[in-house]
Amino acid sequence: MSVLALLVVLLLVLVVLLIVGAVVYAVHRCPSLNGPVTAGVATVVALAAVLAVVISASGVQ
């Protein structure tokens, strides 16, 4: 695995941690978002958006 691929994987891991942290903070601050289904869906949608951007930027078809 090349160094560039390792850096991309590290960046994705950091973005995932940032998204999960943001969702946890939002659930903590806003009581109406305290449902685990709402938090889970928000996390999955955010991760899918990040992966879609990465895949579209890489040019993989």
Biopython code that builds the backbone (N, CA, C, O; Angstrom):
import numpy as np
from Bio.PDB.StructureBuilder import StructureBuilder

atoms = [
    (1, "MET", "N", (0.853, -1.165, 0.000)),
    (1, "MET", "CA", (0.000, 0.000, 0.000)),
    (1, "MET", "C", (0.908, 1.240, 0.000)),
    (1, "MET", "O", (1.867, 1.324, 0.767)),
    (2, "SER", "N", (0.590, 2.172, -0.857)),
    (2, "SER", "CA", (1.429, 3.359, -0.981)),
    (2, "SER", "C", (1.192, 4.319, 0.179)),
    (2, "SER", "O", (0.227, 4.200, 0.933)),
    (3, "VAL", "N", (2.094, 5.255, 0.289)),
    (3, "VAL", "CA", (1.990, 6.252, 1.358)),
    (3, "VAL", "C", (0.751, 7.115, 1.142)),
    (3, "VAL", "O", (0.080, 7.485, 2.105)),
    (4, "LEU", "N", (0.447, 7.432, -0.092)),
    (4, "LEU", "CA", (-0.734, 8.240, -0.375)),
    (4, "LEU", "C", (-2.012, 7.522, 0.052)),
    (4, "LEU", "O", (-2.911, 8.144, 0.618)),
    (5, "ALA", "N", (-2.098, 6.226, -0.213)),
    (5, "ALA", "CA", (-3.272, 5.455, 0.196)),
    (5, "ALA", "C", (-3.401, 5.418, 1.720)),
    (5, "ALA", "O", (-4.505, 5.513, 2.257)),
    (6, "LEU", "N", (-2.281, 5.282, 2.404)),
    (6, "LEU", "CA", (-2.316, 5.290, 3.871)),
    (6, "LEU", "C", (-2.770, 6.640, 4.406)),
    (6, "LEU", "O", (-3.515, 6.707, 5.384)),
    (7, "LEU", "N", (-2.320, 7.715, 3.765)),
    (7, "LEU", "CA", (-2.758, 9.039, 4.204)),
    (7, "LEU", "C", (-4.248, 9.255, 3.956)),
    (7, "LEU", "O", (-4.922, 9.892, 4.766)),
    (8, "VAL", "N", (-4.765, 8.738, 2.858)),
    (8, "VAL", "CA", (-6.201, 8.853, 2.579)),
    (8, "VAL", "C", (-6.999, 8.071, 3.610)),
    (8, "VAL", "O", (-8.028, 8.551, 4.088)),
    (9, "VAL", "N", (-6.548, 6.891, 3.955)),
    (9, "VAL", "CA", (-7.230, 6.088, 4.973)),
    (9, "VAL", "C", (-7.193, 6.808, 6.321)),
    (9, "VAL", "O", (-8.197, 6.841, 7.033)),
    (10, "LEU", "N", (-6.052, 7.379, 6.671)),
    (10, "LEU", "CA", (-5.951, 8.124, 7.931)),
    (10, "LEU", "C", (-6.881, 9.321, 7.923)),
    (10, "LEU", "O", (-7.529, 9.609, 8.930)),
    (11, "LEU", "N", (-6.957, 10.018, 6.810)),
    (11, "LEU", "CA", (-7.861, 11.158, 6.708)),
    (11, "LEU", "C", (-9.321, 10.729, 6.850)),
    (11, "LEU", "O", (-10.103, 11.403, 7.522)),
    (12, "LEU", "N", (-9.687, 9.624, 6.227)),
    (12, "LEU", "CA", (-11.057, 9.126, 6.360)),
    (12, "LEU", "C", (-11.378, 8.743, 7.798)),
    (12, "LEU", "O", (-12.483, 9.001, 8.276)),
    (13, "VAL", "N", (-10.431, 8.135, 8.484)),
    (13, "VAL", "CA", (-10.646, 7.770, 9.887)),
    (13, "VAL", "C", (-10.845, 9.025, 10.734)),
    (13, "VAL", "O", (-11.717, 9.061, 11.602)),
    (14, "LEU", "N", (-10.039, 10.046, 10.481)),
    (14, "LEU", "CA", (-10.191, 11.284, 11.241)),
    (14, "LEU", "C", (-11.521, 11.965, 10.949)),
    (14, "LEU", "O", (-12.138, 12.524, 11.857)),
    (15, "VAL", "N", (-11.971, 11.929, 9.707)),
    (15, "VAL", "CA", (-13.257, 12.525, 9.350)),
    (15, "VAL", "C", (-14.402, 11.752, 10.012)),
    (15, "VAL", "O", (-15.364, 12.349, 10.494)),
    (16, "VAL", "N", (-14.290, 10.436, 10.030)),
    (16, "VAL", "CA", (-15.317, 9.617, 10.684)),
    (16, "VAL", "C", (-15.389, 9.962, 12.174)),
    (16, "VAL", "O", (-16.480, 10.114, 12.724)),
    (17, "LEU", "N", (-14.243, 10.085, 12.821)),
    (17, "LEU", "CA", (-14.240, 10.454, 14.238)),
    (17, "LEU", "C", (-14.826, 11.844, 14.463)),
    (17, "LEU", "O", (-15.528, 12.073, 15.448)),
    (18, "LEU", "N", (-14.537, 12.772, 13.549)),
    (18, "LEU", "CA", (-15.095, 14.113, 13.659)),
    (18, "LEU", "C", (-16.614, 14.102, 13.505)),
    (18, "LEU", "O", (-17.315, 14.793, 14.245)),
    (19, "ILE", "N", (-17.124, 13.329, 12.556)),
    (19, "ILE", "CA", (-18.570, 13.254, 12.326)),
    (19, "ILE", "C", (-19.263, 12.608, 13.519)),
    (19, "ILE", "O", (-20.284, 13.106, 13.996)),
    (20, "VAL", "N", (-18.711, 11.507, 13.997)),
    (20, "VAL", "CA", (-19.318, 10.828, 15.154)),
    (20, "VAL", "C", (-19.292, 11.749, 16.368)),
    (20, "VAL", "O", (-20.269, 11.813, 17.115)),
    (21, "GLY", "N", (-18.198, 12.454, 16.573)),
    (21, "GLY", "CA", (-18.120, 13.400, 17.682)),
    (21, "GLY", "C", (-19.146, 14.520, 17.567)),
    (21, "GLY", "O", (-19.752, 14.920, 18.561)),
    (22, "ALA", "N", (-19.339, 15.023, 16.346)),
    (22, "ALA", "CA", (-20.326, 16.083, 16.134)),
    (22, "ALA", "C", (-21.742, 15.582, 16.409)),
    (22, "ALA", "O", (-22.550, 16.300, 16.998)),
    (23, "VAL", "N", (-22.045, 14.359, 15.989)),
    (23, "VAL", "CA", (-23.376, 13.806, 16.248)),
    (23, "VAL", "C", (-23.579, 13.577, 17.749)),
    (23, "VAL", "O", (-24.653, 13.858, 18.282)),
    (24, "VAL", "N", (-22.562, 13.073, 18.417)),
    (24, "VAL", "CA", (-22.669, 12.868, 19.870)),
    (24, "VAL", "C", (-22.879, 14.202, 20.575)),
    (24, "VAL", "O", (-23.689, 14.296, 21.497)),
    (25, "TYR", "N", (-22.154, 15.234, 20.149)),
    (25, "TYR", "CA", (-22.320, 16.557, 20.755)),
    (25, "TYR", "C", (-23.721, 17.112, 20.490)),
    (25, "TYR", "O", (-24.343, 17.684, 21.384)),
    (26, "ALA", "N", (-24.218, 16.941, 19.257)),
    (26, "ALA", "CA", (-25.559, 17.438, 18.926)),
    (26, "ALA", "C", (-26.629, 16.730, 19.750)),
    (26, "ALA", "O", (-27.578, 17.364, 20.210)),
    (27, "VAL", "N", (-26.481, 15.425, 19.939)),
    (27, "VAL", "CA", (-27.438, 14.669, 20.747)),
    (27, "VAL", "C", (-27.367, 15.127, 22.203)),
    (27, "VAL", "O", (-28.383, 15.203, 22.894)),
    (28, "HIS", "N", (-26.156, 15.429, 22.652)),
    (28, "HIS", "CA", (-25.996, 15.888, 24.033)),
    (28, "HIS", "C", (-26.618, 17.268, 24.241)),
    (28, "HIS", "O", (-27.206, 17.525, 25.292)),
    (29, "ARG", "N", (-26.497, 18.158, 23.258)),
    (29, "ARG", "CA", (-26.972, 19.534, 23.407)),
    (29, "ARG", "C", (-28.460, 19.696, 23.128)),
    (29, "ARG", "O", (-29.111, 20.551, 23.728)),
    (30, "CYS", "N", (-29.001, 18.894, 22.232)),
    (30, "CYS", "CA", (-30.399, 19.071, 21.828)),
    (30, "CYS", "C", (-31.208, 17.844, 22.251)),
    (30, "CYS", "O", (-31.054, 16.780, 21.653)),
    (31, "PRO", "N", (-32.051, 17.965, 23.253)),
    (31, "PRO", "CA", (-32.786, 16.794, 23.767)),
    (31, "PRO", "C", (-33.725, 16.155, 22.749)),
    (31, "PRO", "O", (-34.038, 14.970, 22.865)),
    (32, "SER", "N", (-34.179, 16.910, 21.762)),
    (32, "SER", "CA", (-35.105, 16.318, 20.797)),
    (32, "SER", "C", (-34.404, 15.334, 19.857)),
    (32, "SER", "O", (-35.077, 14.562, 19.175)),
    (33, "LEU", "N", (-33.070, 15.344, 19.807)),
    (33, "LEU", "CA", (-32.322, 14.419, 18.954)),
    (33, "LEU", "C", (-31.814, 13.203, 19.724)),
    (33, "LEU", "O", (-30.916, 12.506, 19.251)),
    (34, "ASN", "N", (-32.369, 12.942, 20.890)),
    (34, "ASN", "CA", (-31.803, 11.906, 21.742)),
    (34, "ASN", "C", (-32.155, 10.484, 21.332)),
    (34, "ASN", "O", (-31.708, 9.529, 21.968)),
    (35, "GLY", "N", (-32.945, 10.331, 20.283)),
    (35, "GLY", "CA", (-33.262, 8.980, 19.833)),
    (35, "GLY", "C", (-32.076, 8.335, 19.147)),
    (35, "GLY", "O", (-31.438, 8.959, 18.299)),
    (36, "PRO", "N", (-31.774, 7.109, 19.494)),
    (36, "PRO", "CA", (-30.629, 6.442, 18.860)),
    (36, "PRO", "C", (-30.814, 6.255, 17.365)),
    (36, "PRO", "O", (-29.836, 6.229, 16.618)),
    (37, "VAL", "N", (-32.049, 6.126, 16.920)),
    (37, "VAL", "CA", (-32.288, 5.970, 15.482)),
    (37, "VAL", "C", (-31.950, 7.261, 14.748)),
    (37, "VAL", "O", (-31.332, 7.230, 13.684)),
    (38, "THR", "N", (-32.351, 8.383, 15.307)),
    (38, "THR", "CA", (-32.040, 9.680, 14.695)),
    (38, "THR", "C", (-30.538, 9.906, 14.626)),
    (38, "THR", "O", (-30.020, 10.331, 13.593)),
    (39, "ALA", "N", (-29.841, 9.628, 15.711)),
    (39, "ALA", "CA", (-28.391, 9.812, 15.735)),
    (39, "ALA", "C", (-27.699, 8.853, 14.772)),
    (39, "ALA", "O", (-26.754, 9.237, 14.083)),
    (40, "GLY", "N", (-28.161, 7.626, 14.723)),
    (40, "GLY", "CA", (-27.566, 6.649, 13.812)),
    (40, "GLY", "C", (-27.775, 7.018, 12.358)),
    (40, "GLY", "O", (-26.858, 6.903, 11.545)),
    (41, "VAL", "N", (-28.973, 7.461, 12.027)),
    (41, "VAL", "CA", (-29.256, 7.852, 10.639)),
    (41, "VAL", "C", (-28.432, 9.073, 10.254)),
    (41, "VAL", "O", (-27.906, 9.137, 9.143)),
    (42, "ALA", "N", (-28.313, 10.038, 11.152)),
    (42, "ALA", "CA", (-27.511, 11.230, 10.870)),
    (42, "ALA", "C", (-26.048, 10.870, 10.640)),
    (42, "ALA", "O", (-25.405, 11.427, 9.751)),
    (43, "THR", "N", (-25.524, 9.953, 11.428)),
    (43, "THR", "CA", (-24.138, 9.531, 11.270)),
    (43, "THR", "C", (-23.931, 8.799, 9.952)),
    (43, "THR", "O", (-22.962, 9.065, 9.241)),
    (44, "VAL", "N", (-24.823, 7.890, 9.623)),
    (44, "VAL", "CA", (-24.687, 7.126, 8.377)),
    (44, "VAL", "C", (-24.806, 8.037, 7.157)),
    (44, "VAL", "O", (-24.064, 7.876, 6.188)),
    (45, "VAL", "N", (-25.728, 8.988, 7.199)),
    (45, "VAL", "CA", (-25.892, 9.909, 6.073)),
    (45, "VAL", "C", (-24.648, 10.774, 5.907)),
    (45, "VAL", "O", (-24.199, 10.994, 4.782)),
    (46, "ALA", "N", (-24.089, 11.262, 6.997)),
    (46, "ALA", "CA", (-22.879, 12.086, 6.910)),
    (46, "ALA", "C", (-21.693, 11.280, 6.386)),
    (46, "ALA", "O", (-20.912, 11.784, 5.578)),
    (47, "LEU", "N", (-21.554, 10.048, 6.833)),
    (47, "LEU", "CA", (-20.464, 9.206, 6.348)),
    (47, "LEU", "C", (-20.642, 8.868, 4.872)),
    (47, "LEU", "O", (-19.666, 8.830, 4.123)),
    (48, "ALA", "N", (-21.872, 8.624, 4.453)),
    (48, "ALA", "CA", (-22.127, 8.346, 3.034)),
    (48, "ALA", "C", (-21.793, 9.558, 2.171)),
    (48, "ALA", "O", (-21.269, 9.411, 1.066)),
    (49, "ALA", "N", (-22.093, 10.747, 2.667)),
    (49, "ALA", "CA", (-21.770, 11.961, 1.922)),
    (49, "ALA", "C", (-20.260, 12.136, 1.778)),
    (49, "ALA", "O", (-19.774, 12.498, 0.706)),
    (50, "VAL", "N", (-19.524, 11.879, 2.850)),
    (50, "VAL", "CA", (-18.065, 11.994, 2.787)),
    (50, "VAL", "C", (-17.490, 10.967, 1.824)),
    (50, "VAL", "O", (-16.624, 11.291, 1.011)),
    (51, "LEU", "N", (-17.963, 9.738, 1.910)),
    (51, "LEU", "CA", (-17.459, 8.699, 0.998)),
    (51, "LEU", "C", (-17.818, 8.999, -0.446)),
    (51, "LEU", "O", (-17.017, 8.725, -1.340)),
    (52, "ALA", "N", (-18.987, 9.548, -0.701)),
    (52, "ALA", "CA", (-19.363, 9.896, -2.061)),
    (52, "ALA", "C", (-18.456, 10.979, -2.631)),
    (52, "ALA", "O", (-18.079, 10.923, -3.802)),
    (53, "VAL", "N", (-18.110, 11.952, -1.819)),
    (53, "VAL", "CA", (-17.191, 13.001, -2.264)),
    (53, "VAL", "C", (-15.809, 12.433, -2.560)),
    (53, "VAL", "O", (-15.195, 12.787, -3.566)),
    (54, "VAL", "N", (-15.318, 11.553, -1.688)),
    (54, "VAL", "CA", (-14.002, 10.960, -1.892)),
    (54, "VAL", "C", (-13.967, 10.095, -3.141)),
    (54, "VAL", "O", (-13.008, 10.149, -3.910)),
    (55, "ILE", "N", (-15.010, 9.299, -3.344)),
    (55, "ILE", "CA", (-15.046, 8.420, -4.515)),
    (55, "ILE", "C", (-15.189, 9.232, -5.788)),
    (55, "ILE", "O", (-14.554, 8.918, -6.795)),
    (56, "SER", "N", (-16.018, 10.278, -5.762)),
    (56, "SER", "CA", (-16.168, 11.086, -6.972)),
    (56, "SER", "C", (-14.896, 11.870, -7.278)),
    (56, "SER", "O", (-14.584, 12.105, -8.445)),
    (57, "ALA", "N", (-14.166, 12.274, -6.259)),
    (57, "ALA", "CA", (-12.928, 13.009, -6.486)),
    (57, "ALA", "C", (-11.810, 12.092, -6.987)),
    (57, "ALA", "O", (-10.902, 12.541, -7.686)),
    (58, "SER", "N", (-11.878, 10.816, -6.631)),
    (58, "SER", "CA", (-10.828, 9.895, -7.065)),
    (58, "SER", "C", (-10.996, 9.459, -8.514)),
    (58, "SER", "O", (-10.044, 8.967, -9.120)),
    (59, "GLY", "N", (-12.172, 9.629, -9.075)),
    (59, "GLY", "CA", (-12.392, 9.271, -10.466)),
    (59, "GLY", "C", (-12.684, 7.789, -10.695)),
    (59, "GLY", "O", (-12.647, 7.330, -11.837)),
    (60, "VAL", "N", (-12.970, 7.042, -9.653)),
    (60, "VAL", "CA", (-13.299, 5.620, -9.792)),
    (60, "VAL", "C", (-14.682, 5.488, -10.387)),
    (60, "VAL", "O", (-15.623, 6.155, -9.956)),
    (61, "GLN", "N", (-14.803, 4.611, -11.396)),
    (61, "GLN", "CA", (-16.101, 4.437, -12.055)),
    (61, "GLN", "C", (-16.645, 3.046, -11.819)),
    (61, "GLN", "O", (-17.730, 2.718, -12.299)),
]
sb = StructureBuilder()
sb.init_structure("model")
sb.init_model(0)
sb.init_chain("A")
sb.init_seg("    ")
for serial, (resi, resn, name, xyz) in enumerate(atoms, 1):
    if name == "N":
        sb.init_residue(resn, " ", resi, " ")
    sb.init_atom(name, np.array(xyz, "f"), 0.0, 1.0, " ", f" {name:<3s}", serial, name[0])
structure = sb.get_structure()
